[in-house]
Structures are given as structure tokens and as C-alpha cells.
């Protein structure tokens, strides 16, 4: 279950946690969302069933900010753009930081206390969601 966070100082939006697909794209059954601990760019790691083929990692083009949803009763949206394929999960797909991407998993989703971009604390926990 991914959780959305927002930095109240710089307005950075991040997502962390895992979710499953209802129809498996290319036989990948779930994904883990995470973010770069340096720049805050959201990443997605797709997991194959039983390790039958390699994991796939994607990134957003850069850090995002929370926006108004425009839908009554829904207070915000994170304006995700097209996912870009990243070759190596060890590097941020935006800033290139080595080992900087933190993912949530099926077993644990870390709480996010400090903004990765500006260092402000605490990050505001918005909502958790599920598919």
C-alpha cells in the first residue's frame, strides 16, 4: 500500500510502498514505489513472478509537486508523467545518485521524516492508497 508525502517547505511530493496490478502488464504482477534520497524523484520497480525474468525500474522525469486534483472530494493529486526506463536500480534516474533510491516493499514501507530535497522536517503524510 503506497503512501504519499509532501514537504510543506519546498512542496516536494513523494510516494513509497508497493501495489499489485489487476491485469499484469507483460506478466509483471506488482510494483514498488520509492524515491531518490537526494533529489526526491519518484521511481517504480516492477517485480516479475517467481524471478522468471529481470526486474524493471522506471523513473519520473524529475521531482514533482503536489497539485490540486480538480475532483470534488479528492484534495490533491501527484501529477505523474510518463515513466522512463532506467538501466540500473543502483542509480537515480534523474540525478544519478548512487544507492540513493529507497523503495517500500511488501514487508515494510519506511516512514519518511525528512525531505530528501531540502532537508525540512517533518514530511507531511498525506494518504495511503491501494489498488
N, C-alpha and C positions, 0 to 999 in steps of 0.2 A: 504494500500500500504506500505509494509515494506521498510525500509531504511537501507542500510549497512553503517557502520562506521569503521574506522581504527585509532588506536593510532599510531602516527608517531614515538613515543619514544619506545614503547615495542612491536609494531606490532599486538596488540590485535585486533581481528575482532569481531564486534557485529552486531546484526540485531534487529530491533524493528519495530513493526507495525502489521497490520492484513492482511490476504488474504483469499480468498474463494477457495474451491475445485471445480473442474469441474465435478468430479464424487465423490459423498460423501462416504468416507471410513467409514463403519459402521454407516452410517447416520449422521455423524458429517459434518456440512456444511462449517465451516470456522475455522481458527486458528489465534491466536495472538502470535507473536514472541516477546520475551523480553530477558533480560539478568540479571545476578546477579550483584548488585551494589557493591559487594565486590571483586569477582574473575573474573567477565566478562563472565561466561559460558552462552551460549545461551540456552533458554528454549522455549517450544512451548505449548500453552494452546489451546486445541480443544474444540469448543463450539457446543453443541447439539441444534437442532431446538426446539424452544419454551420450553426449560428446560425439555424435555421429559426424559432425563437421565442425569447422572452427567457429569460435565466437566472432561476432561482428561488432565493431564500435563506430559510432556516429557522433557528430558534434553539431551544435548550433554555430552560426557564423561568428558569434561573439557574445559578450554579456548582454542580458536582456533586463528590462524593467517591467514591473507590474503595470498593467493598463486597465482602464475601465472596461467592463465586459460588454456594456450596451444591452444586456439582457436583464430584465427586471428580476430581482431576487438573487442574482449572481453578482457578488460585489466586485469581482476582478477577473482578469484573465492574464495568462502569461503568453505573450504573442510569439509562440514558437514559429520558426521559419522552416524551410526545407532542411532536412538532416543531410549533412555532408559526411561521406565515408572517411574514416581516419584509418591509417595503416597500422598503427601501433598503440595499444591501450596504455602504454607506459608514458606517453606524451600527451599534453593538452593539444587538442586540435586547433586551438586559437592562438595561444601564446607560446606553445612549445615547451612548457614547464615539464621537466622530467619527474615522474612519480607524483604529479600533483592532482590527479583526478581521484576523487573519493566517491565510491558508489555505495548505495544501500543494497542489501541482499535480502533473500528470503528469510534468513535467520535474524538479521539485525539491520536496523536503519539508525545510523548515528544521529544524535541531536546536533543541530547547528547553532552554536552560540555566538561566534564571531564572524563578521562579514569578511569573506575572502578578499574582496576588492579594496575596501577602505579601512578594515580593522575595527569598525564600530561594534559595540556590543550593547544589548543582545540583538540578535536577529529576531524579527517578529515571525512567529509560526502562524501561518495563515490557515490552511486546511489540509487534511489528508483526503485522498480520494482512491477509489478502486474501479477496476474495470469489470 
